[in-house]
Amino acid sequence: MMELAEFQQFPYHAQTELIVCRGKGITPFLILQGVAGYRLLHGGDLHNHSHDSNNQVSSNKKLFQCIWQSSMPPKIKIRSWRFTQNFIPTQHNLYIKHVFATMLCLRCSSAAETTIHVIRDCVLTKDVRRSLVITWPEQCNEMDFKNWLAYLLGSHNAADCNLILIIIWALWYNRNIFYHAGFSRSFNWWVF
C-alpha cells in the first residue's frame, strides 16, 4: 500500500472542496467533492455554476413545494420525490446497473420500463388514466418525468395535486404487486 506524503485541502467554492494528494513517487492528483465532482463526472464544466436556467430552478422549486407541502402521508411524498430524481428500481435503471438482462416492461413488453413508462405510457396506466376525473395532458409526451409532473401539478388545484400523487403512488404499488406476487389488481380496483 502506498503512503501519501502530503494530503492538503484547499477551499475551492462554498459548496465544494478541492483536495490535492501527493505521494512518494506518484504524480499529484485531485479529488473533487460535492457539486464540482458531480459536475465533472457528468461531463459538465467545473466553473459553470449556472447549468440550470432560472426557469428550470423555479419549476423544480414549485414542484418540490407541491410535493412536500401536500397533505399526503410521508410514503407518498417520498415516493413522489424519488420519482422526480429517477431513484426507483425500474427495469431500465436495473438494466443499466447490470441487475437484469432486459429493460423491457414485463407488463406490456412494448417499451423500456422507465419512470415515465410506468406512470404515463404503459398500457395499464393508460387504461387507468382514461377512467379518472383528472385529465393528464397528451401534448406533453416529449417531456421528461420531472418536467411532465411539474406541468401536471402546476395546472391543477391542491386537491387534484393530492389525487395525482396518490394515483402515481398506486400505479407504482400495483406495478410492484405484479413483479413480486405475479398478479395485477383488476381494473375495478382502480376506480375510486
C-alpha positions as CSV (number, residue, x, y, z in Angstrom):
1,M,0.0,0.0,0.0
2,M,1.3,3.4,-0.9
3,E,1.6,6.1,1.8
4,L,0.6,9.6,1.0
5,A,3.4,12.0,1.8
6,E,1.1,15.0,1.8
7,F,-2.7,15.5,1.9
8,Q,-4.0,19.0,1.6
9,Q,-7.4,20.6,1.4
10,F,-7.9,23.9,-0.3
11,P,-11.2,25.8,-0.3
12,Y,-12.4,25.9,-3.8
13,H,-16.1,27.0,-3.6
14,A,-18.6,27.4,-0.9
15,Q,-20.3,24.1,-1.9
16,T,-17.2,22.1,-2.9
17,E,-13.7,21.2,-1.7
18,L,-10.6,20.6,-3.7
19,I,-8.3,18.0,-2.3
20,V,-4.8,17.7,-3.6
21,C,-3.0,14.4,-2.8
22,R,0.7,14.0,-3.3
23,G,2.5,10.7,-2.6
24,K,6.1,9.4,-2.8
25,G,6.9,8.6,-6.4
26,I,3.5,9.4,-7.8
27,T,2.0,12.2,-9.8
28,P,-0.1,14.6,-7.7
29,F,-3.9,14.0,-8.3
30,L,-7.1,15.8,-7.4
31,I,-10.2,14.6,-5.7
32,L,-13.2,16.8,-6.1
33,Q,-16.0,16.6,-3.6
34,G,-19.6,17.8,-3.7
35,V,-21.1,19.8,-6.6
36,A,-17.8,20.1,-8.5
37,G,-17.0,16.4,-8.5
38,Y,-20.6,15.6,-9.6
39,R,-20.5,18.2,-12.4
40,L,-17.2,16.8,-13.7
41,L,-18.4,13.2,-13.6
42,H,-21.4,14.1,-15.7
43,G,-19.4,16.0,-18.3
44,G,-20.1,19.5,-17.1
45,D,-17.8,22.4,-16.7
46,L,-16.2,22.8,-13.3
47,H,-16.6,26.6,-13.3
48,N,-20.1,26.8,-14.8
49,H,-22.5,27.1,-11.9
50,S,-25.4,28.2,-14.0
51,H,-26.1,24.9,-15.7
52,D,-29.8,25.2,-14.8
53,S,-31.8,28.1,-16.2
54,N,-33.8,30.3,-13.8
55,N,-37.0,28.8,-15.2
56,Q,-35.9,25.3,-14.5
57,V,-34.9,26.1,-11.0
58,S,-38.2,27.9,-10.4
59,S,-40.1,25.0,-11.9
60,N,-38.2,22.5,-9.7
61,K,-38.9,24.6,-6.6
62,K,-42.6,24.8,-7.3
63,L,-42.7,21.0,-8.0
64,F,-40.9,20.1,-4.7
65,Q,-43.1,22.6,-2.7
66,C,-46.2,21.0,-4.2
67,I,-44.9,17.5,-3.2
68,W,-43.6,18.3,0.3
69,Q,-46.4,20.7,1.3
70,S,-49.2,18.3,0.2
71,S,-51.3,16.6,2.8
72,M,-50.2,13.2,1.7
73,P,-48.6,10.6,4.0
74,P,-44.8,10.6,4.0
75,K,-44.6,7.4,2.0
76,I,-46.4,9.1,-0.9
77,K,-44.3,12.3,-0.6
78,I,-41.0,10.3,-0.5
79,R,-42.0,8.1,-3.4
80,S,-43.1,11.1,-5.5
81,W,-39.7,12.8,-4.8
82,R,-37.9,9.6,-5.7
83,F,-39.7,9.5,-9.0
84,T,-38.6,13.1,-9.8
85,Q,-35.0,12.1,-9.1
86,N,-35.3,8.8,-11.0
87,F,-34.3,6.9,-7.8
88,I,-36.6,4.0,-8.3
89,P,-35.8,0.4,-9.4
90,T,-37.4,0.3,-12.9
91,Q,-36.3,-2.4,-15.3
92,H,-34.3,0.3,-17.2
93,N,-32.5,1.5,-14.1
94,L,-31.7,-2.0,-13.0
95,Y,-30.6,-3.0,-16.6
96,I,-28.1,0.0,-16.5
97,K,-26.7,-1.4,-13.2
98,H,-26.4,-4.9,-14.8
99,V,-29.0,-6.4,-12.4
100,F,-31.4,-7.5,-15.2
101,A,-30.8,-8.7,-18.7
102,T,-33.7,-6.8,-20.2
103,M,-35.1,-3.3,-19.8
104,L,-38.5,-4.1,-21.3
105,C,-41.6,-3.6,-19.2
106,L,-42.8,-7.0,-18.1
107,R,-46.4,-6.0,-18.1
108,C,-46.8,-4.8,-21.7
109,S,-43.4,-5.7,-23.3
110,S,-43.8,-2.8,-25.7
111,A,-41.1,-0.4,-24.4
112,A,-38.3,0.0,-21.9
113,E,-39.7,0.3,-18.4
114,T,-38.6,3.8,-17.4
115,T,-40.2,6.1,-14.8
116,I,-42.3,7.8,-17.4
117,H,-43.4,4.5,-18.9
118,V,-44.6,3.1,-15.6
119,I,-46.6,6.3,-14.7
120,R,-47.7,7.6,-18.1
121,D,-47.1,5.3,-21.1
122,C,-47.8,1.7,-20.1
123,V,-51.0,0.1,-21.4
124,L,-52.4,-0.5,-17.9
125,T,-51.6,3.1,-16.9
126,K,-53.4,4.5,-19.9
127,D,-56.5,2.4,-19.1
128,V,-56.5,3.7,-15.6
129,R,-56.0,7.3,-16.7
130,R,-58.9,7.2,-19.1
131,S,-61.3,6.3,-16.3
132,L,-60.2,9.1,-14.0
133,V,-61.8,12.5,-13.5
134,I,-58.4,14.3,-13.8
135,T,-57.1,14.9,-17.2
136,W,-53.4,14.3,-18.0
137,P,-52.1,16.3,-20.9
138,E,-51.2,14.3,-24.0
139,Q,-49.4,17.3,-25.6
140,C,-46.5,16.9,-23.1
141,N,-45.4,13.4,-24.2
142,E,-42.0,14.7,-25.1
143,M,-41.2,15.9,-21.6
144,D,-39.0,14.0,-19.1
145,F,-40.8,12.8,-16.0
146,K,-39.8,15.7,-13.7
147,N,-40.9,18.4,-16.2
148,W,-44.1,16.5,-17.0
149,L,-45.0,16.1,-13.4
150,A,-44.2,19.8,-12.7
151,Y,-46.5,20.8,-15.6
152,L,-49.2,18.4,-14.5
153,L,-49.2,19.5,-10.8
154,G,-48.9,23.2,-11.8
155,S,-52.1,23.0,-13.9
156,H,-54.3,21.6,-11.1
157,N,-55.5,22.8,-7.7
158,A,-54.2,21.4,-4.4
159,A,-56.9,18.7,-4.0
160,D,-56.3,17.4,-7.5
161,C,-52.5,17.5,-6.9
162,N,-53.0,15.3,-3.9
163,L,-55.1,12.9,-6.0
164,I,-52.4,12.9,-8.8
165,L,-49.7,12.0,-6.2
166,I,-51.9,9.2,-4.9
167,I,-52.5,7.8,-8.4
168,I,-48.8,7.8,-9.1
169,W,-48.1,6.0,-5.9
170,A,-50.9,3.5,-6.6
171,L,-49.6,2.8,-10.1
172,W,-46.1,2.1,-8.7
173,Y,-47.7,-0.1,-5.9
174,N,-49.7,-2.1,-8.5
175,R,-46.5,-2.5,-10.6
176,N,-44.7,-3.9,-7.6
177,I,-47.5,-6.3,-6.8
178,F,-47.3,-7.6,-10.4
179,Y,-43.5,-8.0,-10.2
180,H,-43.3,-9.6,-6.7
181,A,-46.6,-11.5,-6.4
182,G,-47.2,-12.3,-10.1
183,F,-50.6,-10.7,-10.4
184,S,-52.1,-7.3,-11.0
185,R,-55.0,-5.6,-9.5
186,S,-58.2,-5.7,-11.6
187,F,-59.4,-2.6,-13.4
188,N,-62.3,-2.2,-10.9
189,W,-59.8,-1.8,-8.0
190,W,-58.5,1.4,-9.7
191,V,-61.9,3.1,-9.9
192,F,-62.0,5.2,-6.7
